[in-house]
Each structure stands twice: as C-alpha cells, then as structure tokens.
Amino acid sequence: MPFMGTPALPQRLILLASAQSYRSAPFEVAAARLGLEVVKGKDVPQPMLEAIAGENTLPLDYHDIEKAARAIVEYARQNPVGALIGLDDSGTMLAAAASSQLELAHNSPQAAKAARNKHVMRQSFAEAGVPSPKFMHFHFDVDPAQIADLVDYPCVIKPVTLAGSRGVMRADNPQEFIRSVARLRKILLAERCEEFLVEDYIPGVEVALEGLLDDGELHVLALFDKPDPLEGPFFEETIYVTPSRLPDETQQEVIATAGQAAAALGLRNGPLHAELRVNQQGAWMVEMASRSIGGMCSQSLHFNMDMTLEELILRQAFGLDFSEARQVDKAEGVMMIPIPEAGLLKGVSGVEEARAVAGVDGVEITASLGHSLVPLPEGNSYLGFIFASGENPAEVEAALRAAHGKLRFKIAPEIELSVV
C-alpha cells in the first residue's frame, strides 16, 4: 500500500475530546495530511449544545453516553463516518458505544469501561492473572477509621475514575490513611465518583508504553523511562525519555505484560497507553488506557517518513498500512513542568534561556497568566512542556533538567474574600 494511501472507509473522522484537551490539534494536522475530513465531537454542557453546533462541530453531552451515541449515529446516517477516536478518557467510552452501533472497528463498550474504571480494571487483571497490585474497593459511606487497620502499609489510595495521578496518594500508616481518604472525598465532591481503591504500593521504577492494537495484536510504538522517582506521597509525573534504558529482557517482559493486560480488559483496536512498574519480581501493571499519551507529550515522538503518533493512530483506524513505522534513530523526551505551589500565575521568565539549552527542541508554557494553579493531588494540569532530543537518553534527560532549571515562575497566593 502506498505511503499516503486512500482509506477504503468514508474519509470522515469524528474526534471526541473534552474542552480542555490539548490533543485535537495534532490529530487535525495528521488528518489533513491523510486527506480526511474532521468533525469535532465537543463535550459541552447541555445548555450549550445548540449554541455551538456547526458544519464541523457535533456538540455532545458526554455525561449521557447513550444519548450522545444516538446523536453520533444519527449524524452518521446523513454524513458517513470512517472512524471515531476518543482522544482522552472522557471520549473513549463514547467512541466505543457509537462505533459499536455503526459497525466500525472498535473496542467493545465493556472493554472501554474496563480501561476507564480502575475497579473493573483491577478485577479484570486479577481474574486473568496479570501481575498487578492487590486491592480493596470501598465507597465513601465507610468510616476510614474502621478500615484503616485492615490495610497493609504502605498503600495507595485512588479514585476509580480520574486520570493524570489526580487524587492518587500514598499512606504509610493508619493516620495518613484516614487523612488521605478524607482529602480524596473532598476532591471528588464535584465529580461523579463515590468509590475508591486501596492498593498495595509496588516499589520499583516506572515506565510508560505507547502502542497500537490491531485486531488484538499489540504493536509497540515507544517505551518511555520515567527517571524521576514516583514514590509518593503524590505521584506527579515529570520526565519521559525514550528509548528505554532497561535491559532488553526486561523490556520484553514489560511488553508481554502489557499485551496480557490488554487482552484481560478485552481491548482489541486502537491506541493504548500503559503504565507499569518494574522491580526484582518483574513487571507489574499499574494502569492502562484505551487512548494515546496525554497532554502535549506526543510531540516528543517522531517516526520515519515524517509520521507522527497521531498519523499512525489514524492510519490504523482507517485501514491504512502502518507496519513500517519506526521511531527515528535518536533519543527523545518530554518534561511535564510541575506546579510547585498553589496560587495565581503572575509571571514566567527564562523561557528563551531554556529554549537555548543544547538539545532542547521546544518549550511550551500552557498555563495562562492569572490562571489559578492547583498542584496534585487536587490539580489535573501542568505549567507546560519541555521537549528535547539527543544521541542518547542520558543526554536528553540532562537537557530537560537544564532547561527546567532556567525557568522561573512567579506565583502569588490567591486572596479569599470574606462576606461581611
């Protein structure tokens, strides 16, 4: 099949993403390269549905999957669609539900739920014998003081939904456990989540695997090391570097475990992002999502023939050949710039100096001035992203750290106004 190819399916693509997602633009660029028409399935509140409707916009209420799926199917009857892509966790379940009705290649709604709900995920892993932490499942109507002595320490407390380590906390004793559960309950007051997991803490180094599933076959696109220790009390991710520096034998074990985990969840098609820990006992599944890597991190990946991760995902979705895709022959990495403290962002300096660091390919500050910054575990965003490349992973990691050291952020406390 020629490189550019012509999709056999209708050349219309629906992208499903939350309003806060960074992921739409790279997919739109990739779609234009492949000659695909893009329709944005926007996640908007019910009162705004009609207001933003347009030729290339399909307003949807993601909180009502059944209704939103019907809207997509009705649209597709008049405007044939070749693929639906969920760009973040909020869109994956909707993509599965609508694709099932449209008879497009898809993950089943059950598999999409298993990859979205951490309780279902842990149950699936346990039943299939996938190495993963032991866990207990609770609702918030339980008194944490009554279960604190049932827990093995250290442990990890996490919501059954949410992503990006939001709400995930480590507790080393019953007192910390009680405080962490109370804190998580406050975090979830505005979310539709009343459940949490308590898992064994798995020590070791953490890696991330980026792949594509094609009729159940896992094609590994990249394996990232996370050189900063993720030991808690919170689990803020910072640096990703590829290729991995783990021994080849260990990398193969990581890949095999990820494939076993995908099968356990019932995932068969489309992008896959997996987080694993590695220690002397082997590779352990932490979490798996039926989407590609979040934020702007995909910009750290480049493939031969000038292909991007987004283009590979679209090629697979539209039945085009992607078998010759290979990472470029260099090391690459990204730093998600962490939020050091809560407050209002008042100023940023040192950006040009950071961009001038040898090996740095780009610095993107995504937080706006005046923006309210909320660090983990309550927060769900970063200050921005730093990208670097080089001859080897150590060189890339050093460039990312050096560039981060040039940046200065002025953060002022937020003033709480009291009503007299």
C-alpha positions, 0 to 999 in steps of 0.5 A, a space after each residue: 500500500 502506498 505511503 499516503 494511501 486512500 482509506 477504503 472507509 468514508 474519509 470522515 473522522 469524528 474526534 471526541 475530546 473534552 474542552 480542555 484537551 490539548 490533543 485535537 490539534 495534532 490529530 487535525 494536522 495528521 488528518 489533513 495530511 491523510 486527506 480526511 475530513 474532521 468533525 469535532 465531537 465537543 463535550 459541552 454542557 447541555 445548555 450549550 449544545 445548540 449554541 455551538 453546533 456547526 458544519 464541523 462541530 457535533 456538540 455532545 453531552 458526554 455525561 449521557 453516553 447513550 444519548 450522545 451515541 444516538 446523536 453520533 449515529 444519527 449524524 452518521 446516517 446523513 454524513 458517513 463516518 470512517 472512524 471515531 477516536 476518543 482522544 482522552 478518557 472522557 471520549 473513549 467510552 463514547 467512541 466505543 458505544 457509537 462505533 459499536 452501533 455503526 459497525 466500525 472497528 472498535 473496542 467493545 463498550 465493556 472493554 472501554 469501561 474496563 480501561 476507564 474504571 480502575 475497579 473493573 480494571 483491577 478485577 479484570 487483571 486479577 481474574 486473568 492473572 496479570 501481575 498487578 497490585 492487590 486491592 480493596 474497593 470501598 465507597 465513601 459511606 465507610 468510616 476510614 477509621 474502621 478500615 484503616 487497620 485492615 490495610 497493609 502499609 504502605 498503600 495507595 489510595 485512588 479514585 476509580 475514575 480520574 486520570 493524570 495521578 489526580 487524587 492518587 496518594 500514598 499512606 504509610 500508616 493508619 493516620 495518613 490513611 484516614 487523612 488521605 481518604 478524607 482529602 480524596 472525598 473532598 476532591 471528588 465532591 464535584 465529580 461523579 465518583 463515590 468509590 475508591 481503591 486501596 492498593 498495595 504500593 509496588 516499589 520499583 521504577 516506572 515506565 510508560 508504553 505507547 502502542 497500537 492494537 490491531 485486531 488484538 495484536 499489540 504493536 509497540 510504538 515507544 517505551 518511555 523511562 520515567 527517571 524521576 522517582 514516583 514514590 509518593 506521597 503524590 505521584 506527579 509525573 515529570 520526565 519521559 525519555 525514550 528509548 528505554 534504558 532497561 535491559 532488553 529482557 526486561 523490556 520484553 517482559 514489560 511488553 508481554 505484560 502489557 499485551 496480557 493486560 490488554 487482552 484481560 480488559 478485552 481491548 482489541 483496536 486502537 491506541 493504548 497507553 500503559 503504565 507499569 512498574 518494574 522491580 526484582 519480581 518483574 513487571 507489574 501493571 499499574 494502569 492502562 488506557 484505551 487512548 494515546 499519551 496525554 497532554 502535549 507529550 506526543 510531540 516528543 515522538 517522531 517516526 520515519 517518513 515524517 509520521 507522527 503518533 497521531 498519523 499512525 493512530 489514524 492510519 490504523 483506524 482507517 485501514 491504512 498500512 502502518 507496519 513500517 513505522 519506526 521511531 527515528 534513530 535518536 533519543 527523545 523526551 518530554 518534561 511535564 513542568 510541575 506546579 510547585 505551589 498553589 496560587 495565581 500565575 503572575 509571571 514566567 521568565 527564562 523561557 528563551 534561556 531554556 529554549 537555548 539549552 543544547 538539545 532542547 527542541 521546544 518549550 511550551 508554557 500552557 498555563 495562562 497568566 492569572 490562571 489559578 494553579 492547583 498542584 496534585 493531588 487536587 490539580 489535573 494540569 501542568 505549567 507546560 512542556 519541555 521537549 528535547 532530543 539527543 544521541 542518547 537518553 542520558 543526554 536528553 534527560 540532562 537537557 530537560 533538567 537544564 532547561 527546567 532549571 532556567 525557568 522561573 515562575 512567579 506565583 502569588 497566593 490567591 486572596 479569599 474574600 470574606 462576606 461581611 
